Amino acid sequence: MAKLKFGNVEENVVTREEFPLSKAQEVLKNETVAVIGYGVQGPGQALNQKDNGINVIVGQRKNSKTWDKAINDGFVPGETLFEIEEALQRGTIICYLLSDAAQIALWPTVQKHLTAGKALYFSHGFGVTFNEQTGIVPPKDVDVFLVAPKGSGTSLRRMFLQGRGLNSSYAIYQDATGKAFERVAALGIAVGSGYLFETDFKKEVYSDLTGERGTLMGAIQGIFAAQYEVLRSKGHTPSEAFNETVEELTQSLMPLVAENGMDWMYANCSTTAQRGALDWWKKFRDATKPVFTELYESVASGKESQRSIDSNSKTDYREKLEEELKELRDSELWQAGKTVRSLRPENQKPKQDTGNQEQNTAGLYKKTVEKTESVN
């Protein structure tokens, strides 16, 4: 295992150099990996493993939309696609990729098929960490570990098809066979990770729940809304407010930050932007840090997990969710965004009978994206 410094802290990291795909294939050659759930992470992880030569099967409810999706993705009923309980019986490694609420409901069925020597794989530490709330307590004679890609299943699959890799965390909760590390590292490479950094189940779920509610989605939407509303209240048009709040960030700046870091961005912007960003970033940090502290404490206390379980288990959850999503979707901010996105060159329909290279390239790019998204 490689030891790399992140800042001044040395951490354990699994890289493709030390654990190439050929090694992962050797470790998993006698395993049957059963992916249970074909919703968010399931398709990307299952398809990447399949393309990497791993013996992977999918367990899903028959005659459901996700069953049909798995068939469209190339899984064959009776060969690589089975009803959930049959897949659980066949699998030596159970990739438990249902939603947290669904994991709780199905756990009694999963538990009875976890015979000695099998492995239980998660992509989230929720069920095990909050086991007093979920009831998910694995038997002692199975390996229990996780690989958590730092992104959606769609991103995992798309980057795999581009020849890239999404970084993931890994953690071992229980090593019953003495092979847990080899198994988890092999699976991490097989599902398409660029590299794997070490954590534990509790830290994974605490950071994940904080991130989702924070800078990944909750906080960023709150900041978008606040700046957009201020600009609109001061007389700026919706297009100008959206472009200055969202479009420039996501289309121009964030790709550069991802490539080079924020320090590079500060050093390579106009002196006016540089001065303003340096003057204001600490004010935003100081203003939001108490909110993040409150958020983390809510996660650690179990309040966030209990709210998720209670909310997601209600029979009318989907209807209530749609109402909340509609509020976002119908807001002027994201209605303006819809128009702005349609005006991007790559989203313009190519004109007929034209030699305009820019239009033709845009059309080709759009078709490529659509083809990529259809397999996620």
Summary of the structure (lengths in Angstrom):
residues: 376
radius of gyration: 22.8
end to end distance: 31.5
largest distance: 67.6
contacts: 1154
relative contact order: 0.09
helix: 57%
strand: 14%
